[in-house]
Structures are given as structure tokens and as C-alpha cells.
Amino acid sequence: MNKKQKVILFIGIIIFVIMGIYPPWVLNRSSGIEAGYWAFINDPPRTAKFIDLYRLGVQWFMVAVVIGSLLVILKDKKKD
């Protein structure tokens, strides 16, 4: 793993952790539940019902795909 790949991997881990600290929430409204906004995990919105794991999973998956793609693209070329 070269230096560029290590930097990309580090940035990806930081983004992954930040997304976990500020997850999306599902809100409980009078009209039912609806997708809410992102808030700090220890300070959820007042009407929050639970963390929206589907949206969080999609976010994490997209970060993993982008970071994985960048790691492959930035791989050192083989010298023949």
C-alpha cells in the first residue's frame, strides 16, 4: 500500500466514523413516521423514534465503494 492509498483509507475511516456519530434519524410525527435529519448520536431530535439504519447503511456502502475504487485506481503500476 503506497502513501496515497494510506491517506485515502484514513480519510475514508474518518468519514465512516463521522457518519456514525451523526446518523440519520426517523422522526415520529402526528401523521406517522418519516425520514428525519442528521443529528449527534447523543443528542437526537426530540421527535426521533430511532436511527435510520437503512439510510446509514446506504451512506456507509457508498463510502466503501468510493474508497475502494480510489484504492484500486491509486495502486502502484507493476513494472515488467
Secondary structure, 3 states (H helix, E strand, C coil): CCHHHHHHHHHHHHHHHHHHHCCEEEEEECCEEEEEEECCCCCCCCCEEEECHHHHHHHHHHHHHHHHHHHHHCCCCCCC
